[in-house]
Amino acid sequence: MPRAKSPHVLSFTPVAARLSGRRCSRAAAPKAKQCLTLGCDRAIAEELGVTRRHVIRWKRDGLTIWQADTIATRLGVHPAQLWGPDAWARAQLAHDAFDALARDLAIA
């Protein structure tokens, strides 16, 4: 039986807001100039060390607590600093409840 995926319980908005002043390098494109759009998906992806597709997916679907923790670590902060202590605590509780339910269903 495949393992259920962890719920996406956190919004990507605080990450995008924190990185909104970044510009992408567009280094991959030959003869391309620096992007003029502040906070574009490509600039955020470069800052986080992921692909632009990851950023688009996170904006659409939200983040699991594991993804949120990894992103916060890459930014040098605790996840509670990005999402607030209450939201982070609720996300952890939701994840723990999900894991408990998944274990119960796997046993049955």
C-alpha positions in Angstrom: 0.0 0.0 0.0 1.5 3.4 -1.0 2.3 5.9 1.8 -0.1 8.8 1.9 1.4 12.2 1.3 1.7 14.7 4.1 -0.9 17.5 3.9 0.0 20.9 2.5 -1.0 23.1 5.3 1.2 26.2 5.0 0.9 29.0 2.5 3.8 30.0 0.3 2.9 33.7 0.7 5.3 34.5 3.6 8.2 33.1 1.6 7.3 35.1 -1.5 6.9 38.2 0.6 10.3 37.8 2.2 12.0 37.3 -1.2 9.9 39.9 -3.1 12.9 42.3 -3.5 15.1 39.8 -5.4 15.8 39.9 -9.1 16.7 36.8 -11.1 20.0 36.6 -12.9 18.7 34.8 -16.0 22.2 33.4 -16.3 20.9 30.3 -18.1 19.6 32.3 -21.1 22.3 33.5 -23.5 22.5 37.3 -23.9 19.6 37.7 -21.6 19.6 40.8 -19.3 18.7 40.7 -15.7 15.0 40.3 -15.1 13.3 43.6 -14.3 10.5 42.0 -12.3 11.1 42.0 -8.6 10.1 38.8 -6.9 9.5 36.8 -10.0 9.2 33.0 -9.7 12.6 32.5 -11.2 14.3 34.9 -8.7 12.6 33.1 -5.8 13.6 29.7 -7.2 17.2 30.8 -7.6 17.3 32.1 -4.0 15.9 28.8 -2.7 18.0 26.6 -4.9 15.0 24.9 -6.6 13.3 25.1 -10.0 10.8 27.7 -11.1 8.3 24.8 -11.3 8.7 24.1 -7.6 7.8 27.7 -6.8 4.7 27.6 -9.0 3.6 24.3 -7.4 4.1 25.7 -3.9 2.1 28.8 -4.7 -0.7 26.7 -6.0 -0.7 23.8 -3.5 0.9 25.2 -0.4 3.7 23.6 1.6 4.1 20.6 3.9 5.8 21.2 7.2 8.9 19.4 5.7 9.1 21.7 2.8 8.4 24.7 5.0 11.2 23.7 7.4 13.7 23.2 4.5 12.8 26.6 3.0 13.2 28.4 6.3 16.5 26.7 6.9 17.8 27.8 3.5 16.7 31.4 4.4 18.5 31.1 7.8 15.4 31.4 10.0 13.1 29.2 12.0 9.8 28.4 10.3 7.9 30.1 13.2 9.6 33.3 12.1 8.1 33.1 8.6 4.6 31.7 9.4 4.2 32.9 13.0 4.4 30.6 16.1 0.6 29.9 16.0 0.5 28.9 12.4 3.6 26.7 12.7 2.2 25.0 15.8 -1.1 24.3 14.0 0.8 22.9 11.0 2.7 20.6 13.3 -0.4 19.4 15.0 -2.1 18.8 11.6 0.9 16.8 10.4 1.1 14.7 13.6 -2.7 13.9 13.4 -2.3 13.0 9.7 0.7 10.7 10.5 -1.3 9.0 13.3 -4.3 8.4 11.0 -2.0 7.1 8.3 -0.4 4.6 10.7 -3.8 3.5 12.0 -5.1 2.9 8.5 -1.9 1.0 7.5 -2.4 -1.3 10.5 -6.0 -2.0 9.8 
